[in-house]
Amino acid sequence: MPIPRPGDLVRVAAAASVQFAGERAIWFRVIKLPGWDTYHGRIWLDGYELGEKWEAIERRTIFVQAVGLRIVKTK
C-alpha cells in the first residue's frame, strides 16, 4: 500500500474517498502525515488543495484510503 510523503503531489478521487467522487476530485500537496490512530488502510493527510494553476487554494486535513491515492513523487 503506497503511503505519500511530505512534498508529494496526490490525486484524491473516489477510490480514496467517496467525498472526492467525480467533479469533487482534487490535487493535494502533502505537507505532513499527522499519524493519528485510525482504521487499517486509512490515513490522515495534512496539506494543501491545489487549484487550476497549481496554486494552494485551501489548507486541509483529509481522511482517505491509502490504496486509492494516485501519488506523483516529487522528491
N, CA, C and O atoms as a MOPAC input file, in Angstrom:
PM7 MOZYME 1SCF
protein

 N      0.85000 1    -1.17600 1     0.00000 1
 C      0.00000 1     0.00000 1     0.00000 1
 C      0.89600 1     1.23900 1     0.00000 1
 O      1.71700 1     1.41300 1     0.90100 1
 N      0.74300 1     2.08400 1    -0.99000 1
 C      1.58300 1     3.28700 1    -1.06500 1
 C      1.16000 1     4.33000 1    -0.03000 1
 O     -0.02800 1     4.59500 1     0.15500 1
 N      2.13100 1     4.90300 1     0.62600 1
 C      1.87600 1     5.97000 1     1.60000 1
 C      2.59700 1     7.21700 1     1.09500 1
 O      3.81000 1     7.18600 1     0.88200 1
 N      1.86700 1     8.31100 1     0.90100 1
 C      2.52800 1     9.53500 1     0.45100 1
 C      3.45100 1    10.10100 1     1.52000 1
 O      3.30600 1     9.81800 1     2.71000 1
 N      4.39400 1    10.89900 1     1.07000 1
 C      5.34900 1    11.55200 1     1.96200 1
 C      5.21000 1    13.06300 1     1.81400 1
 O      4.67900 1    13.54200 1     0.81200 1
 N      5.68000 1    13.80900 1     2.79800 1
 C      5.64000 1    15.26700 1     2.66500 1
 C      6.32400 1    15.71100 1     1.36800 1
 O      7.41900 1    15.25300 1     1.03900 1
 N      5.66200 1    16.60300 1     0.64800 1
 C      6.15800 1    17.08500 1    -0.62900 1
 C      5.52400 1    16.39900 1    -1.82700 1
 O      5.58800 1    16.91900 1    -2.94100 1
 N      4.90700 1    15.23200 1    -1.61400 1
 C      4.28300 1    14.51000 1    -2.72500 1
 C      3.02000 1    15.22100 1    -3.20300 1
 O      2.30900 1    15.85800 1    -2.42500 1
 N      2.76600 1    15.09700 1    -4.47900 1
 C      1.53800 1    15.55700 1    -5.10400 1
 C      0.64500 1    14.33200 1    -5.24800 1
 O      1.07900 1    13.30100 1    -5.76100 1
 N     -0.60700 1    14.44400 1    -4.79400 1
 C     -1.50400 1    13.29300 1    -4.74200 1
 C     -2.82300 1    13.63300 1    -5.41100 1
 O     -3.39100 1    14.70100 1    -5.18000 1
 N     -3.30900 1    12.71700 1    -6.24300 1
 C     -4.65600 1    12.84600 1    -6.81600 1
 C     -5.59300 1    12.11900 1    -5.87400 1
 O     -5.42200 1    10.92900 1    -5.61200 1
 N     -6.57300 1    12.82900 1    -5.37000 1
 C     -7.54200 1    12.26000 1    -4.44000 1
 C     -8.89500 1    12.22400 1    -5.15200 1
 O     -9.47900 1    13.26600 1    -5.45000 1
 N     -9.37900 1    11.02200 1    -5.41700 1
 C    -10.64200 1    10.83600 1    -6.13700 1
 C    -11.47800 1     9.77700 1    -5.40300 1
 O    -11.18000 1     9.42200 1    -4.26300 1
 N    -12.51800 1     9.28200 1    -6.06500 1
 C    -13.47400 1     8.35100 1    -5.45200 1
 C    -12.81700 1     7.10600 1    -4.87700 1
 O    -13.29200 1     6.58000 1    -3.87100 1
 N    -11.74700 1     6.62100 1    -5.47900 1
 C    -11.08700 1     5.41300 1    -4.98100 1
 C    -10.48900 1     5.63200 1    -3.58900 1
 O    -10.30100 1     4.67300 1    -2.83900 1
 N    -10.19200 1     6.87400 1    -3.24200 1
 C     -9.63500 1     7.19500 1    -1.93000 1
 C    -10.72000 1     7.53300 1    -0.91500 1
 O    -10.57400 1     7.24600 1     0.27300 1
 N    -11.80900 1     8.14400 1    -1.38200 1
 C    -12.91700 1     8.51400 1    -0.50300 1
 C    -14.10300 1     8.97300 1    -1.34700 1
 O    -13.93300 1     9.71000 1    -2.31800 1
 N    -15.29000 1     8.53800 1    -0.97800 1
 C    -16.47400 1     8.91600 1    -1.75300 1
 C    -16.70900 1    10.42200 1    -1.76900 1
 O    -17.35900 1    10.93700 1    -2.67800 1
 N    -16.18700 1    11.13000 1    -0.77500 1
 C    -16.39300 1    12.58300 1    -0.76500 1
 C    -15.64700 1    13.27800 1    -1.90000 1
 O    -15.90000 1    14.45200 1    -2.17300 1
 N    -14.72100 1    12.56400 1    -2.57300 1
 C    -13.96100 1    13.14400 1    -3.67600 1
 C    -14.33800 1    12.50800 1    -5.02100 1
 O    -13.51900 1    12.47600 1    -5.93900 1
 N    -15.55300 1    12.01100 1    -5.13900 1
 C    -16.02400 1    11.36500 1    -6.36900 1
 C    -16.31500 1    12.39800 1    -7.45800 1
 O    -16.69300 1    13.53400 1    -7.17300 1
 N    -16.13400 1    11.98200 1    -8.69700 1
 C    -16.50000 1    12.78700 1    -9.85500 1
 C    -15.83400 1    14.14200 1    -9.89800 1
 O    -14.60900 1    14.24300 1    -9.83300 1
 N    -16.63900 1    15.18600 1   -10.00600 1
 C    -16.15000 1    16.56000 1   -10.11100 1
 C    -15.47100 1    17.05200 1    -8.83400 1
 O    -14.81600 1    18.09300 1    -8.84500 1
 N    -15.62100 1    16.31900 1    -7.74600 1
 C    -15.04200 1    16.74400 1    -6.47500 1
 C    -13.62400 1    16.22500 1    -6.25500 1
 O    -13.03300 1    16.47800 1    -5.20500 1
 N    -13.06900 1    15.50100 1    -7.23400 1
 C    -11.67800 1    15.02700 1    -7.12100 1
 C    -10.74500 1    16.23600 1    -7.03700 1
 O    -11.00700 1    17.28400 1    -7.62700 1
 N     -9.64800 1    16.06600 1    -6.28700 1
 C     -8.71400 1    17.18700 1    -6.09500 1
 C     -7.27200 1    16.73600 1    -6.26700 1
 O     -6.95400 1    15.55100 1    -6.16600 1
 N     -6.40900 1    17.71000 1    -6.52900 1
 C     -4.96200 1    17.52500 1    -6.42000 1
 C     -4.58300 1    18.08000 1    -5.07000 1
 O     -5.08100 1    19.12700 1    -4.65500 1
 N     -3.68800 1    17.36800 1    -4.37500 1
 C     -3.36600 1    17.68600 1    -2.99200 1
 C     -1.86400 1    17.60200 1    -2.78200 1
 O     -1.24500 1    16.59800 1    -3.13600 1
 N     -1.26300 1    18.65300 1    -2.20500 1
 C      0.16700 1    18.65800 1    -1.87400 1
 C      0.30000 1    18.30600 1    -0.39300 1
 O     -0.16000 1    19.05400 1     0.47000 1
 N      0.92800 1    17.17200 1    -0.10400 1
 C      1.07200 1    16.69900 1     1.27300 1
 C      2.16200 1    17.49400 1     1.99200 1
 O      3.26800 1    17.65500 1     1.47600 1
 N      1.83700 1    17.98900 1     3.18800 1
 C      2.87000 1    18.64700 1     3.98800 1
 C      3.24200 1    17.81300 1     5.21300 1
 O      4.36500 1    17.89800 1     5.70900 1
 N      2.29100 1    17.00300 1     5.70100 1
 C      2.63600 1    16.08300 1     6.78800 1
 C      1.56600 1    15.01200 1     6.93300 1
 O      0.43100 1    15.17400 1     6.48500 1
 N      1.95700 1    13.91900 1     7.56800 1
 C      1.03900 1    12.85600 1     7.94200 1
 C      0.89100 1    12.94500 1     9.45500 1
 O      1.83200 1    12.61700 1    10.17900 1
 N     -0.27300 1    13.38100 1     9.95700 1
 C     -0.43400 1    13.59100 1    11.38200 1
 C     -0.14900 1    12.35800 1    12.24700 1
 O      0.24300 1    12.49900 1    13.40500 1
 N     -0.34200 1    11.15300 1    11.70000 1
 C     -0.04000 1     9.94800 1    12.45600 1
 C     -1.09300 1     9.56700 1    13.48500 1
 O     -0.81200 1     8.81200 1    14.41600 1
 N     -2.29700 1    10.08400 1    13.32200 1
 C     -3.37100 1     9.76000 1    14.25100 1
 C     -3.81100 1     8.31500 1    14.04700 1
 O     -3.79400 1     7.81300 1    12.92300 1
 N     -4.20400 1     7.64700 1    15.12200 1
 C     -4.71800 1     6.28100 1    15.03000 1
 C     -5.98900 1     6.26600 1    14.20300 1
 O     -6.82900 1     7.15900 1    14.30600 1
 N     -6.11500 1     5.22700 1    13.37500 1
 C     -7.27700 1     5.12800 1    12.51000 1
 C     -7.49200 1     3.67100 1    12.11800 1
 O     -6.82500 1     2.77600 1    12.63700 1
 N     -8.41600 1     3.44100 1    11.21100 1
 C     -8.70600 1     2.09400 1    10.73000 1
 C     -7.60500 1     1.61300 1     9.80100 1
 O     -6.91900 1     2.41600 1     9.16900 1
 N     -7.43900 1     0.29500 1     9.72100 1
 C     -6.43400 1    -0.29800 1     8.83400 1
 C     -6.66600 1     0.16200 1     7.38600 1
 O     -7.78200 1     0.08000 1     6.87300 1
 N     -5.61500 1     0.63800 1     6.74800 1
 C     -5.69200 1     1.05400 1     5.35400 1
 C     -6.11100 1     2.49600 1     5.13100 1
 O     -6.10300 1     2.98100 1     3.99900 1
 N     -6.47100 1     3.17200 1     6.18900 1
 C     -6.87200 1     4.57900 1     6.07000 1
 C     -5.82900 1     5.46200 1     6.74700 1
 O     -5.19300 1     5.06200 1     7.72100 1
 N     -5.66800 1     6.66900 1     6.21300 1
 C     -4.68400 1     7.60000 1     6.76100 1
 C     -5.23800 1     9.02100 1     6.74800 1
 O     -6.14900 1     9.35200 1     5.98900 1
 N     -4.66400 1     9.83800 1     7.60500 1
 C     -4.92700 1    11.27500 1     7.60800 1
 C     -3.78200 1    11.95100 1     6.86700 1
 O     -2.61800 1    11.59400 1     7.05300 1
 N     -4.11200 1    12.92200 1     6.03100 1
 C     -3.11400 1    13.72600 1     5.32300 1
 C     -3.37200 1    15.19100 1     5.62500 1
 O     -4.51900 1    15.63600 1     5.63600 1
 N     -2.31700 1    15.93300 1     5.86600 1
 C     -2.40800 1    17.36800 1     6.08400 1
 C     -1.67500 1    18.03400 1     4.92500 1
 O     -0.54800 1    17.66000 1     4.60100 1
 N     -2.30900 1    19.01200 1     4.30700 1
 C     -1.66500 1    19.66300 1     3.17300 1
 C     -2.54200 1    20.71700 1     2.54100 1
 O     -3.41900 1    21.29800 1     3.18100 1
 N     -2.28200 1    20.94900 1     1.26900 1
 C     -2.99100 1    21.99700 1     0.53600 1
 C     -3.70500 1    21.43800 1    -0.68200 1
 O     -3.12400 1    20.69100 1    -1.46900 1
 N     -4.97400 1    21.80800 1    -0.82900 1
 C     -5.69900 1    21.53900 1    -2.06100 1
 C     -5.17300 1    22.52300 1    -3.09400 1
 O     -5.00300 1    23.70800 1    -2.80600 1
 N     -4.91600 1    22.02700 1    -4.29800 1
 C     -4.35400 1    22.87300 1    -5.34800 1
 C     -5.41100 1    23.26900 1    -6.36400 1
 O     -6.31400 1    22.49100 1    -6.67200 1
 N     -5.29300 1    24.48500 1    -6.88200 1
 C     -6.21500 1    24.99400 1    -7.87500 1
 C     -5.76400 1    24.68200 1    -9.28600 1
 O     -4.80400 1    23.94100 1    -9.49400 1
 N     -6.46500 1    25.25300 1   -10.25800 1
 C     -6.19400 1    25.00800 1   -11.68300 1
 C     -4.78000 1    25.39500 1   -12.09900 1
 O     -4.21200 1    24.78000 1   -13.00100 1
 N     -4.21100 1    26.40000 1   -11.45700 1
 C     -2.85900 1    26.86200 1   -11.80400 1
 C     -1.82400 1    26.30500 1   -10.83100 1
 O     -0.72200 1    26.84200 1   -10.71700 1
 N     -2.18200 1    25.22000 1   -10.12500 1
 C     -1.31400 1    24.52700 1    -9.16800 1
 C     -0.97700 1    25.38000 1    -7.95100 1
 O     -0.01200 1    25.09300 1    -7.24300 1
 N     -1.76100 1    26.42400 1    -7.70200 1
 C     -1.55900 1    27.24500 1    -6.52300 1
 C     -2.33300 1    26.64400 1    -5.34400 1
 O     -3.37800 1    26.01900 1    -5.53200 1
 N     -1.81700 1    26.83700 1    -4.14400 1
 C     -2.51900 1    26.36900 1    -2.94900 1
 C     -3.75500 1    27.23400 1    -2.74600 1
 O     -3.65800 1    28.45700 1    -2.64600 1
 N     -4.92500 1    26.58500 1    -2.68600 1
 C     -6.14900 1    27.36100 1    -2.50800 1
 C     -6.77600 1    27.16900 1    -1.13000 1
 O     -7.54600 1    28.01100 1    -0.66900 1
 N     -6.43800 1    26.04500 1    -0.46900 1
 C     -7.00000 1    25.81900 1     0.85800 1
 C     -6.17000 1    24.77300 1     1.60100 1
 O     -5.84400 1    23.71900 1     1.05500 1
 N     -5.83700 1    25.07900 1     2.83900 1
 C     -5.16700 1    24.07300 1     3.66700 1
 C     -6.23800 1    23.15800 1     4.24000 1
 O     -7.26800 1    23.61700 1     4.73400 1
 N     -5.97800 1    21.84300 1     4.16600 1
 C     -6.96600 1    20.86700 1     4.60500 1
 C     -6.29400 1    19.69600 1     5.29800 1
 O     -5.11200 1    19.42300 1     5.08800 1
 N     -7.05700 1    19.01800 1     6.11700 1
 C     -6.68100 1    17.72100 1     6.66000 1
 C     -7.75500 1    16.76200 1     6.18400 1
 O     -8.94000 1    16.96100 1     6.45100 1
 N     -7.33500 1    15.71000 1     5.47100 1
 C     -8.29700 1    14.79100 1     4.86400 1
 C     -8.05200 1    13.37000 1     5.34700 1
 O     -6.93800 1    13.01300 1     5.73100 1
 N     -9.11000 1    12.56300 1     5.32400 1
 C     -9.09900 1    11.17100 1     5.77000 1
 C     -9.40900 1    10.30700 1     4.56200 1
 O    -10.49600 1    10.41600 1     3.99400 1
 N     -8.47900 1     9.45000 1     4.15500 1
 C     -8.61300 1     8.70100 1     2.90500 1
 C     -8.11500 1     7.26400 1     3.03400 1
 O     -7.43300 1     6.91100 1     3.99600 1
 N     -8.47400 1     6.43700 1     2.03700 1
 C     -7.92000 1     5.09500 1     1.90500 1
 C     -6.60900 1     5.22200 1     1.13200 1
 O     -6.60000 1     5.70500 1     0.00000 1
 N     -5.52400 1     4.79900 1     1.72700 1
 C     -4.21100 1     4.95000 1     1.09400 1
 C     -4.14000 1     4.25000 1    -0.25200 1
 O     -3.53000 1     4.77700 1    -1.18300 1
 N     -4.74600 1     3.07900 1    -0.37800 1
 C     -4.66900 1     2.31300 1    -1.62200 1
 C     -5.34100 1     3.03900 1    -2.79100 1
 O     -5.01500 1     2.75900 1    -3.94500 1
 N     -6.26000 1     3.95200 1    -2.52600 1
 C     -6.96700 1     4.66800 1    -3.57700 1
 C     -6.30000 1     5.93800 1    -4.05100 1
 O     -6.80000 1     6.59300 1    -4.96600 1
 N     -5.17600 1     6.30200 1    -3.44600 1
 C     -4.48200 1     7.52800 1    -3.84200 1
 C     -3.60200 1     7.29800 1    -5.07100 1
 O     -3.02300 1     6.22500 1    -5.24200 1
 N     -3.51400 1     8.30200 1    -5.90500 1
 C     -2.54700 1     8.29000 1    -7.02400 1
 C     -1.45100 1     9.27500 1    -6.65700 1
 O     -1.66600 1    10.48700 1    -6.64900 1
 N     -0.28400 1     8.74900 1    -6.35600 1
 C      0.81600 1     9.56800 1    -5.85500 1
 C      1.79700 1     9.89900 1    -6.98200 1
 O      2.23700 1     9.01900 1    -7.72200 1
 N      2.13000 1    11.19700 1    -7.09500 1
 C      3.15800 1    11.64600 1    -8.01800 1
 C      4.34200 1    12.05700 1    -7.14500 1
 O      4.28200 1    13.06800 1    -6.44600 1
 N      5.39900 1    11.28100 1    -7.19000 1
 C      6.58100 1    11.58700 1    -6.36900 1
 C      7.23100 1    12.87800 1    -6.87500 1
 O      7.38300 1    13.08400 1    -8.07900 1
 N      7.60600 1    13.72900 1    -5.94000 1
 C      8.24400 1    14.98100 1    -6.33100 1
 C      9.62800 1    15.12600 1    -5.74600 1
 O     10.29700 1    16.12900 1    -5.99200 1
 N     10.06900 1    14.16000 1    -4.98400 1
 C     11.40900 1    14.21400 1    -4.40100 1
 C     12.22400 1    13.03200 1    -4.85200 1
 O     13.38500 1    12.89900 1    -4.46600 1

